[in-house]
Amino acid sequence: MSTVQDIEQAIRRLPPQDLAALRAWFAEFDAEVWDRQLEADVKAGRLDALAEEALRSLKAGQCTDL
């Protein structure tokens, strides 16, 4: 397995077209990882306190429509 330094060096050598493809792939990959983490946090109840606070603010009239 390559080290992060090896990967960084390989990325620096990529032609522009391949670098663009890597950027697009990584953006999608990173979004999927973030989505999975968010779903896990929701299922584990880690966001419950924030949701409750937001609902209290809404009920208190402290929110504005977008």
Sequence and secondary structure as in RCSB ss.txt:
>XXXX:A:sequence
MSTVQDIEQAIRRLPPQDLAALRAWFAEFDAEVWDRQLEADVKAGRLDALAEEALRSLKAGQCTDL
>XXXX:A:secstr
   HHHHHHHHHTS HHHHHHHHHHHHHHHHHHHHHHHHHHHHTTTTHHHHHHHHHHHHTT     
